[in-house]
Amino acid sequence: MNEATGDWWKSAVIYELAPISFQDSNGDGKGDLPGLLSRIEYLTWLGVDAVWLTPIYKSPFRDFGYDISDFQTIDPAFGSLEDMDRLIARLHELGIKLILDLVPNHSSDDHAWFVESRASRDNPKADWYVWAEPAETGAPPNNWLSRFGGSAWEWCEARGQYYYHSFLAEQPDLNWRNPDVRAAIAGVMRFWLDRGVDGFRVDASAVLIKDPLLRDNPPAPEGQTKPPPQRLMPVFTDDRPETMQCIEFIREVIDRYESRLLCGEVQGKTDRIGHFYGTERPRLHLPLNFALLDCRWDVLDLQATIDAYLNALPEGGWPVWVIGGHDKQRIASKIGQAAMRTLAMLLLTMKGTPFFFMGDEIGRERVHIPGDRIDDPFEKLVKGYGLCRDPERAPMRWDDSPTGGFTTGEPWLPLEADGARNADHQRSDERSILHLFRSLISVRRAYPALQRGAYHPVRARNDILAYRRALDQSELLIVLNIATEPRKFEWDRRGKVLLSTHSGPPFQSVQPISVLLRANEGLIIELGSE
């Protein structure tokens, strides 16, 4: 694994997992920390350098644990602080970093902070959340919308005021203009950093500050065709200039610790992503980039998407590529199994830090969730727009048994009816996409040019995406056939094929390079000297 250097994350491969869906140890149908401990061997076999956990804090679980009622306690459903300490120690013993979700924007309405804040207008925490007077008619203060549908304002009888919630009404937004709130979140960070956590992924980092004048958001173009929460442009609720100061504050806290990572969920178009790195004052090390999830699986779109993103980075900004997540639809369902292998090679050979979500490495697709089993509040409250995230959050399938080797009880969400695509089966099959992920991570580790080398694009032709990675005297050529039929590729230098996305022995050498790529085939070629 990577040495604990200050910027270890530049060379790392980062694996997001949801503990509730990874492995259950006690038969209650929900994953937990002891279950995760029992599967660490899988992570070391795969070769990842860091794992990012979705929230494991105390929570009523109305929103996948992102509604937190105590930021410094492990929810009993997951285990205990002692279990967490054992997990951190074991991961570090094996050279794997641990990243936790940091949720600074809101808490659960069960949190002691909010219970006190809503009790009166003059208590010590009265200003810890975003409160506002009603309109003259008694209606909410303005037209701001919750991401989960309806007004973002909820009436509190005790105070005779509304409080703001970007998400569920049970997730009130903290008031980041209050220095006591900032200090409290800093205390949360130090609590976990002192226990050995290697960094945080900041949830909802673009919405920490709202317009103090409470100005109405304008209608979105063609808003009536969009889901209700998207019918207004969030000009006065998202990505406010003061939000960057909040991120800078969070970065200051983490920078007091050696070799810690701050990554984060950001919003907006590609040309805005550089905004979150910071210039005069540092912000996020890695603003997460989902561009590959959003573009069409077409060589010209891919070429343009990659170039636009890299051009948007500020000087010194390190790239990051994400192909899956707990609230992103499975890309394998979008592009298919054959293309998923090519995407794996793209992810793990591009310049930048790769992130993928548990199950991506086995080519997992969206799991069908019957209507009576839906857990996601997004789908319950904003129906009919295909926004449900449960198909991505279904428990990990380890084997082909009815409960997938995940639990001895009833899984909290159903698994695929067809259990053929599972980790144990693929681990025994060297032709599987799981073995391809493992091989790609191994080649990436063996060749520093793939970790930190320069990126040199080659003009896309004939449905082939190609680029070179170079460091010192080492140079690699990556050639990806995006087409569903064979394509020929030629290059005027000699080289040796290190790895193909397809099964079978690799080419020994080609001089000059002239290969007929099979449909959806990718190659990593080590180039010889000129």
C-alpha positions in Angstrom: 0.0 0.0 0.0 1.0 3.6 -0.3 3.3 5.1 2.2 1.8 7.7 4.6 3.1 10.7 2.7 1.4 14.1 2.9 -0.4 13.7 -0.4 -0.9 9.9 -0.3 -4.4 10.4 -1.8 -2.8 11.4 -5.2 -1.7 7.8 -5.7 -4.6 6.1 -3.8 -7.5 4.1 -5.1 -10.5 4.9 -3.0 -13.4 2.5 -2.4 -16.7 3.9 -1.0 -18.8 1.4 1.0 -22.1 1.7 2.9 -21.6 -0.3 6.1 -25.3 -0.9 6.4 -25.1 -2.8 3.1 -21.6 -4.4 3.3 -21.8 -7.3 5.8 -24.1 -8.1 8.7 -22.6 -10.0 11.6 -25.6 -10.5 13.9 -28.5 -11.6 11.6 -30.6 -8.4 11.9 -30.4 -7.8 8.2 -28.3 -4.7 8.4 -24.5 -4.4 8.0 -22.3 -3.4 10.9 -18.7 -2.7 11.9 -18.0 -6.2 13.0 -19.3 -7.4 9.7 -17.0 -5.0 7.9 -14.1 -6.2 10.0 -14.8 -9.7 8.8 -14.6 -8.7 5.1 -11.3 -6.7 5.3 -9.5 -9.5 3.6 -11.6 -8.8 0.5 -10.4 -5.2 0.5 -6.7 -6.2 0.8 -7.1 -8.8 -1.9 -8.7 -6.2 -4.2 -5.9 -3.8 -3.5 -7.7 -0.6 -2.5 -5.7 2.1 -0.6 -8.5 3.8 1.3 -12.2 3.2 2.2 -14.8 5.9 2.6 -17.7 4.9 4.9 -21.2 6.4 4.6 -22.5 7.6 8.1 -22.2 5.2 11.0 -23.2 7.8 13.6 -26.2 7.7 15.9 -29.3 8.3 13.8 -33.0 7.6 13.4 -32.1 6.5 9.8 -34.8 8.5 8.0 -32.2 9.4 5.3 -29.6 6.6 5.1 -28.0 7.9 8.3 -27.4 11.4 7.0 -29.8 12.5 9.7 -27.5 12.5 12.6 -28.6 12.7 16.2 -25.1 12.5 17.8 -22.0 13.2 15.7 -19.6 11.6 18.2 -21.4 8.3 18.9 -21.6 5.1 16.8 -25.2 4.0 16.3 -25.8 0.8 18.2 -27.0 -0.8 14.9 -23.4 -0.6 13.7 -21.7 -1.4 16.9 -19.7 0.7 19.3 -16.8 3.1 19.5 -14.6 0.2 20.5 -15.6 -1.6 17.3 -14.7 1.6 15.3 -11.3 1.7 17.1 -10.7 -1.9 16.2 -11.6 -1.2 12.6 -9.3 1.8 12.3 -6.4 -0.2 13.9 -6.9 -3.2 11.6 -7.2 -1.1 8.5 -4.0 0.8 9.4 -2.2 -2.4 10.2 -3.0 -3.5 6.6 -2.0 -0.1 5.1 -5.5 1.1 4.3 -6.7 4.6 5.1 -10.2 5.3 6.5 -12.3 8.3 5.4 -15.6 9.2 7.2 -18.6 11.2 6.0 -18.7 14.6 7.6 -22.2 16.1 7.5 -21.8 19.7 8.6 -24.9 21.2 6.9 -27.6 19.7 9.1 -28.5 17.3 11.9 -31.5 15.2 12.8 -34.3 17.0 14.6 -33.6 14.5 17.4 -30.2 16.0 18.0 -29.8 17.7 21.4 -28.7 20.9 19.7 -31.9 21.2 17.8 -34.1 20.1 20.8 -32.6 23.0 22.7 -32.7 25.4 19.7 -36.4 24.9 19.0 -37.4 25.3 22.7 -37.4 29.1 22.7 -36.0 32.1 21.0 -33.6 33.0 23.9 -31.8 29.8 24.8 -28.0 29.3 24.3 -28.5 27.5 21.0 -31.4 29.5 19.7 -29.3 30.7 16.8 -27.7 27.4 16.0 -30.1 26.6 13.1 -31.6 28.7 10.3 -34.8 30.4 11.7 -37.0 33.0 10.1 -40.2 34.9 10.7 -43.3 33.9 8.7 -44.6 36.0 5.8 -47.3 38.5 6.6 -49.9 35.8 5.7 -48.3 33.3 8.0 -46.9 31.4 5.1 -43.3 30.3 4.8 -40.7 33.2 4.5 -40.0 32.6 0.8 -40.3 30.1 -2.0 -37.3 28.0 -1.3 -37.8 24.3 -1.9 -36.5 21.2 -0.2 -34.6 18.7 -2.3 -37.1 16.1 -1.1 -40.1 18.1 -2.3 -42.3 20.9 -1.0 -41.3 24.0 1.0 -37.9 24.0 2.6 -39.5 25.7 5.7 -41.1 23.9 8.6 -43.3 25.6 11.2 -42.2 25.4 14.9 -45.1 26.2 17.3 -42.8 26.7 20.3 -40.9 29.5 18.7 -43.5 30.8 16.4 -41.0 30.7 13.6 -40.0 28.6 10.6 -36.8 26.6 10.4 -35.0 25.8 7.1 -34.3 22.3 5.9 -32.4 21.6 2.6 -33.5 18.0 2.8 -36.1 16.3 5.0 -38.1 18.4 7.5 -36.4 16.1 10.1 -33.0 17.4 8.9 -32.8 21.1 10.0 -30.0 23.1 8.6 -27.3 24.3 10.9 -26.5 28.1 10.9 -22.9 28.3 9.7 -22.9 32.1 10.3 -22.8 31.3 14.0 -19.2 30.9 15.2 -20.4 28.5 17.9 -21.7 26.1 15.2 -18.4 26.2 13.4 -16.6 25.5 16.7 -18.9 22.6 17.4 -18.3 21.0 14.0 -14.5 21.5 14.4 -14.8 19.6 17.7 -16.6 16.8 15.9 -13.7 16.6 13.4 -11.0 16.6 16.0 -12.9 13.9 17.9 -12.5 11.5 14.9 -9.2 12.7 13.7 -7.7 12.1 17.2 -9.0 8.5 16.9 -7.0 8.1 13.8 -9.4 8.8 10.9 -7.5 9.8 7.8 -9.9 12.3 6.4 -13.5 13.3 5.6 -15.8 13.4 2.6 -17.9 16.6 3.2 -21.6 16.0 2.5 -23.6 18.8 0.8 -20.6 21.2 1.0 -22.1 23.6 -1.5 -25.2 24.5 0.6 -23.7 25.5 3.9 -24.7 29.2 3.6 -28.0 30.6 2.5 -28.9 34.2 1.4 -29.3 36.4 4.5 -32.0 38.4 2.7 -34.0 35.3 2.0 -34.6 36.3 -1.6 -36.9 34.1 -3.7 -35.2 31.7 -6.1 -36.2 32.3 -9.8 -38.0 29.7 -11.9 -35.8 27.3 -13.8 -35.9 27.1 -17.6 -38.5 24.5 -18.5 -39.0 24.0 -14.8 -42.4 22.5 -15.1 -41.0 19.4 -16.9 -38.5 18.8 -14.0 -39.1 17.1 -10.7 -40.7 19.6 -8.3 -37.5 20.3 -6.2 -35.7 21.4 -9.5 -38.4 23.8 -10.7 -36.5 26.8 -9.2 -32.9 27.8 -9.8 -31.2 27.6 -6.4 -29.4 30.9 -6.8 -30.0 32.0 -3.2 -29.6 28.6 -1.5 -26.7 26.9 -3.2 -23.0 27.7 -3.8 -23.2 31.1 -2.1 -19.8 33.0 -2.0 -19.7 32.7 1.8 -19.9 28.9 1.6 -16.3 28.9 0.4 -15.3 30.5 3.7 -16.9 27.6 5.5 -15.0 25.0 3.5 -11.8 27.0 4.2 -12.5 26.8 7.9 -13.0 23.0 7.7 -9.8 22.7 5.8 -8.0 24.7 8.4 -9.1 22.2 11.0 -7.9 19.2 9.1 -4.6 20.8 8.1 -3.6 20.8 11.8 -3.3 17.0 11.4 -0.6 15.4 9.3 -1.5 13.7 6.0 -5.3 13.9 6.2 -7.6 14.2 3.2 -10.6 16.5 2.6 -12.8 15.6 -0.3 -16.3 16.7 -0.8 -19.6 16.6 -2.7 -19.9 19.7 -4.9 -22.5 21.0 -7.2 -22.7 22.8 -10.5 -21.2 22.4 -13.9 -17.7 21.3 -14.7 -16.5 24.8 -15.2 -17.4 25.5 -11.5 -15.4 22.7 -10.0 -12.2 24.6 -9.8 -14.0 27.0 -7.4 -13.9 24.3 -4.7 -10.1 23.8 -4.7 -9.3 27.3 -3.6 -6.5 29.6 -4.7 -5.3 32.0 -2.0 -6.7 29.8 0.7 -7.0 26.0 0.3 -10.5 24.4 0.3 -11.0 20.7 -0.7 -8.1 18.5 -1.8 -10.5 16.6 -4.0 -13.9 18.0 -5.1 -15.6 14.9 -6.3 -16.1 14.9 -10.1 -19.0 12.8 -11.5 -18.6 13.9 -15.1 -18.0 10.3 -16.3 -21.4 9.3 -14.9 -23.2 12.0 -16.7 -21.7 11.9 -20.2 -22.8 9.6 -23.0 -20.8 6.4 -23.7 -19.5 7.8 -26.9 -15.8 8.5 -27.8 -16.4 12.1 -28.8 -18.4 12.9 -25.6 -15.8 11.1 -23.5 -13.0 13.0 -25.1 -14.7 16.3 -24.6 -15.8 15.6 -21.1 -12.3 14.7 -20.0 -10.8 17.7 -21.7 -13.4 20.1 -20.3 -12.8 18.8 -16.8 -9.0 18.9 -16.9 -9.1 22.4 -18.3 -11.4 23.6 -15.5 -8.8 22.6 -12.8 -6.8 25.4 -11.2 -3.0 25.3 -11.3 -2.0 22.6 -8.9 -5.5 21.1 -8.6 -5.4 17.3 -8.6 -8.0 15.5 -10.7 -10.5 13.0 -9.3 -12.8 10.6 -11.1 -15.9 8.9 -9.7 -17.9 6.2 -11.4 -20.4 5.3 -8.6 -21.8 6.3 -5.3 -24.6 5.7 -2.8 -26.8 8.2 -4.5 -25.7 7.8 -8.1 -27.4 5.3 -10.4 -25.3 2.3 -11.3 -23.3 3.1 -14.4 -23.3 -0.6 -15.5 -27.0 -0.3 -16.0 -26.4 2.6 -18.3 -23.5 1.4 -20.4 -23.7 -2.4 -20.1 -21.3 -5.1 -18.9 -18.9 -5.0 -21.9 -18.4 -1.2 -21.7 -18.1 -1.5 -17.9 -14.7 -3.3 -18.4 -13.5 -0.5 -20.6 -14.6 2.1 -18.1 -12.7 0.3 -15.4 -9.5 0.7 -17.4 -10.3 4.4 -18.1 -10.9 5.0 -14.4 -7.7 3.4 -13.2 -5.4 4.8 -15.8 -6.5 8.4 -16.1 -4.5 11.1 -14.3 -6.1 11.6 -10.9 -7.6 9.8 -7.9 -10.2 7.1 -8.8 -13.2 6.5 -6.6 -15.7 3.6 -7.1 -18.6 2.3 -5.1 -19.0 -1.2 -3.6 -20.3 -3.5 -6.2 -18.9 -1.5 -9.2 -16.0 -4.0 -9.2 -18.4 -6.9 -9.9 -20.3 -4.9 -12.6 -23.3 -4.6 -10.4 -26.5 -3.2 -11.9 -29.5 -1.5 -10.3 -31.5 -3.9 -8.1 -35.2 -4.0 -8.5 -36.9 -2.7 -5.3 -40.6 -3.5 -5.0 -42.8 -0.6 -4.0 -43.6 -2.0 -0.6 -39.8 -2.2 0.2 -38.8 1.3 -0.8 -36.8 3.0 2.0 -35.5 6.1 0.2 -37.4 9.3 1.1 -36.5 10.8 -2.2 -38.7 8.2 -4.0 -41.4 8.3 -1.3 -41.8 12.1 -1.5 -40.9 12.9 -5.1 -42.6 10.0 -7.0 -42.6 9.2 -10.7 -39.2 10.7 -11.7 -36.9 7.7 -11.2 -35.0 9.3 -8.4 -35.0 6.3 -6.1 -31.5 5.5 -4.8 -32.3 2.2 -3.1 -31.3 0.1 -6.2 -27.7 1.3 -5.6 -27.9 0.8 -1.9 -29.0 -2.8 -1.8 -26.8 -5.1 0.2 -23.6 -6.4 -1.3 -24.0 -9.8 -2.9 -21.1 -12.1 -1.9 -22.6 -15.4 -3.1 -25.6 -16.7 -5.0 -27.7 -17.7 -1.9 -31.1 -16.0 -1.3 -29.5 -13.5 1.2 -26.3 -13.2 -0.8 -23.9 -14.2 2.0 -24.7 -10.7 3.5 -26.8 -11.8 6.4 -28.5 -14.8 8.0 -31.6 -12.8 8.5 -33.9 -10.7 6.1 -31.8 -8.1 4.3 -32.9 -4.5 5.0 -33.3 -4.1 1.2 -33.9 -6.9 -1.3 -31.1 -8.4 -3.4 -31.2 -9.4 -7.1 -33.4 -12.3 -7.8 -30.6 -13.7 -10.0 -27.5 -14.1 -7.8 -25.1 -15.1 -10.5 -23.2 -11.8 -10.4 -21.6 -12.0 -7.0 -18.1 -11.5 -5.5 -17.3 -15.1 -4.5 -18.1 -16.4 -8.0 -16.1 -13.7 -9.7 -13.2 -14.1 -7.4 -12.8 -17.7 -8.5 -13.0 -16.6 -12.2 -9.9 -14.9 -13.5 -11.9 -13.7 -16.6 -14.3 -11.7 -14.4 -14.5 -7.9 -14.1 -13.6 -8.3 -10.4 -10.2 -9.8 -11.5 -9.9 -7.0 -14.1 -10.3 -4.4 -11.4 -7.7 -6.1 -9.2 -5.3 -6.4 -12.1 -5.8 -2.8 -13.1 -5.1 -1.7 -9.5 -2.0 -3.9 -9.4 -0.7 -2.4 -12.7 -1.4 1.1 -11.5 0.6 0.4 -8.3 3.5 -1.1 -10.3 3.8 1.9 -12.7 4.2 5.3 -11.1 3.4 6.9 -14.4 -0.2 5.7 -13.9 -0.3 7.3 -10.5 1.4 10.7 -10.9 2.6 10.8 -14.5 1.7 13.5 -17.0 -1.4 13.0 -19.2 -1.1 13.4 -23.0 -4.3 13.0 -25.0 -4.3 11.4 -28.4 -6.9 12.6 -30.9 -9.9 10.3 -30.8 -10.4 8.5 -34.1 -12.4 5.5 -35.3 -14.2 5.2 -31.9 -10.9 4.8 -30.1 -10.1 6.9 -27.0 -6.3 7.0 -26.4 -3.9 8.8 -24.2 -0.3 8.5 -22.9 0.8 8.6 -19.3 4.5 9.5 -18.8 6.9 9.9 -15.8 10.6 10.2 -16.2 11.6 7.5 -18.7 8.4 5.5 -18.3 5.7 5.9 -20.8 2.4 4.0 -21.2 -0.2 4.2 -23.9 -3.8 3.4 -23.1 -6.1 2.5 -26.0 -9.8 2.1 -25.5 -12.2 0.9 -28.2 -15.6 2.4 -27.3 -17.3 0.7 -30.2 -19.3 -2.5 -30.1 -17.3 -3.9 -33.0 -13.6 -4.3 -33.7 -11.4 -1.3 -34.5 -7.9 -1.0 -35.8 -5.3 1.1 -34.0 -1.8 2.0 -35.2 1.1 3.8 -33.6 4.6 4.5 -34.9 6.5 3.2 -31.9 7.1 -0.2 -30.5 5.5 -1.4 -27.3 4.5 -4.3 -25.1 0.9 -4.9 -24.0 0.7 -5.1 -20.2 -3.0 -5.7 -19.9 -6.2 -6.2 -21.9 -9.7 -5.8 -20.7 -10.5 -9.1 -22.4 -9.5 -12.5 -21.2 -6.7 -14.5 -22.8 -3.0 -14.0 -22.9 -1.8 -10.5 -23.8 0.2 -9.6 -26.9 3.9 -10.0 -26.1 5.1 -7.1 -28.2 4.1 -5.0 -31.2 6.6 -3.1 -33.4 5.4 -0.7 -34.7 2.1 -0.9 -32.9 -0.7 -2.2 -35.1 -3.5 -4.0 -33.3 -7.1 -5.0 -34.1 -9.0 -4.1 -30.9 -11.9 -6.3 -30.2 -15.3 -4.8 -29.4 -15.1 -2.8 -26.1 -11.5 -3.8 -25.6 -8.9 -1.6 -23.8 -5.2 -2.1 -23.8 -2.4 -0.8 -21.6 0.8 -0.7 -23.7 4.2 0.0 -22.3 6.0 2.1 -24.9 9.6 1.4 -25.8 12.2 4.1 -26.4 11.9 6.3 -29.5 
